[in-house]
C-alpha cells in the first residue's frame, strides 16, 4: 500500500462528496432557471431544493471555519462560500450578484473532482458506492424536475413538487407504490429510464455490499 493510496480516504470525506454532488445540481439548476420559463410548481421545487442546499452549504461552511487553523486566512475566500449560502430569493435586488458568487463557489467546489476520481479508481468497491451516490441523487432531482415539466395533462396525478420528489424516490428504489404515476408519453419515458437506472444501481449496490463482506472475511 503506497502513501498516496493511504492518503486518498483522508482527502475525500463524505462532506466533500456531498458538496460536489450538490454543486453539480446547483450549476444545472442555474442554467435551467436562466434559460427556461418554468411552471409554478417546478419553480417551487427548485426553490425547496435550493433552500435545503443552502442550509447544507452553511453547515459545511461552519465546519470548515471551525477546523481552520487560521480563521482570518480562511475568510480570504471563505466569504464567497458564506454569501453563496443565501437562498435565491427573487425579492433580493442582488439576485444576479448572488448567482455570480454561487458560480464562483461551484468552480471552487469542483477542485475536489480530482480527489473523487482518484478515490473511484483506487478502490473499486468504495468507488462503486461513490458513483452510485452521485448518480442516484442527481437522477432523483432531475427526474422530479422533468416529470413536473411534462405531466401537464388534465388527468395527471403528479401536480406538486412534493408529488414529484415522492414519485422519483419510489421509482428509482423500484418500490413503485402506484399512488403516483405518469400519464403522458414523455412522463412514461422518464419513468422507464428511472426504473431501469434504479435496477442497475440496486444491483451495483448489492455487489458493493457483497465485496465489502468478502473483504472483511479475508481480513
N, C-alpha and C positions, 0 to 999 in steps of 0.2 A: 504493500500500500504506500503510495507516494504521499509526500506532504501536500502536494497540490490537491489530490483526491480527498485527503482528510480535511482540507480547508473548505471544501465545497459546502457541506452542510451548514457551517458557520456563516458562510457568505449568504446563503439562501435561507431565509427564515420564512415561516408561513406568512408573516406580515408583509414581506416583500412580494411574495407571490400574489397575495390579495390586492396589493397596491397596483401591480402590473395588470391583473385582470380587470380591475375597476377602471384603470387608466385607458385600457383598450375600449371599454364601453363608453367612457366619457368622450373620448375622441370621436367615436362613431355617432354618439348622440348629438354632439355639437354640429356635426356635418348634417345630420338628418333635420335637426331643428332649424338650421340656417337655410337649407335648400328647399325643403318641402313645407307646404301648408298642411298642418296636421289637424285631424279631427279633435274635438274637445277631450274625449276620453283618452286618446293617445297622448295628448299633451299632459293630461293629468297623470298618466302612468309614468311618463318621463320625469315629471315633477316629483312624484313619490320616490322614484329610484334615486333621483338627484339628491334629495334630502337625506336619504339613508347613506349614500356615498359620502356626502359632505360630513355627516356625523362620524363615519368611519375615518375619513381623512383627518378630521380634527383629533380623534383619539390617537391616530398614528403619529400626528404631529406632536402631541403632548408626550407620548412615549419617547420619541426621539429627542425631544428637548430635555426631558428628564435624564436621559442616558448620556447626553452630550457633556464632554469634559469642559469645553469652553463654550458656554451658552451664548456669549456675545458673538463669537465667531460663527456659531451655528445660525444665528439670526441674520447673518450676512446674506444668505439665500433663504433662510427659513421663513422670512416674512412673506415670500411668494406662496409657500405652502400654506401659511396661515390664512392669507386672503382667499386662496383658492377653496378654502373650506366653506365660504359663504355660498348659500344656495342661489341658483339662478332665479331671481325674482324680477318680473317684468317692471315692477314699480320703481326699481332702482335705476337711476339715471346713468349709473356707471356700469350698466349691464355689459356693454361692449368691452369695457376695460377688464371686467371680471373674466370674460371669455378669453381675452388675450392672456391674462395671467394664468388662467387654468391650462391653456395650451402650453405655456412655458413649463408649468408643473408636470404636464404629461410627458414632455420631452425629457425632463429630468428623471421621471419615473422609469422611462424606457432604458435608462442606464443599467437597470437590473436584468435586462434581457439576456446579456451575455452569461450572467451567473445562472440563470434558469436553463439556458441551452447547455451549459457545462453540467448542470445537475441532471438533466434528462439523459445525456449520453454517458455520464459516469456510472449511473446505477439504473439499470433497465426497469427494475420493479418500482423504485421510487419515482423514476422518470415517467412511468406509465400513469401513476397516481396523479402526478403534477399535471400531465396533459389532460387527463380525464376531468380534473377540477376546472381547468381553464375552459375546455370545450363545453362542459355541462352548464356552467354558469352563463356563458355567452349565448348558448343555444336557448336557454330558458328566457333570458331577457329579450333577445331579438325575435324569438318566436312569438312572445307575448305582444311585442310591438307590431309585428307583421300581421298577426291574426286580428288585431283591432282595426288595422287598415283595410283589410279585405272583407271582414264579416259585417257588411252593411246592409244585408238583406232584411226585409221586414220580419221574417221568422227566425232570425238569428238569436241564439241564446247566450252569446258571448258579447256583452254590451259594455261592460265596465272594465276598468283597469284591474280590479280585483278578480273578475271573471277570467281575464286573460292570463294573469300570473298563475292562478289556480289550475287552469286548463293546461298551460305549458308544463307545469311541475308534474301533474299526474300523468301526462302523456309521455314525457321523457323517462319517467320512472317505470313506465309500462304498467301502471296500476289501472288507469283509464276507468274512472268511476262511471262515466257515461252521462253524468248530470250536465256537463257542458261539452258541446261538440260543434265542429264547423259545418255549415250548410252550403257554403259557396264552393265552387271548383278550386279557386285559389287557396281557400282555407284548408280544404282537404289535401291539397298538395303539400302545404306547410305541415299538416298533421302527419302525412306519410313520411316526410323527411325526418321529422322529430321522432316519430316512433322507431324508424329504422336506426337513427342515431342512438336512441335510448337502448335498444337491444345490443348494439355494438359496444356502447360504453359500459353497460352492465356486464357483458362478457369479459371485457378488458379488466374491469374492477375485480371480478371474480378470480381471474388469472393472477392479478396482483396479490390478492389475499392468499391464494394458494402458494405463490412464490415466497411470500413472507413467512408462512408456516414451514415450508421446506427449509428455508434459510435458518429459521430458529432451531429446527430439529438437528441440522448439521452442526450448529454451534453447541 
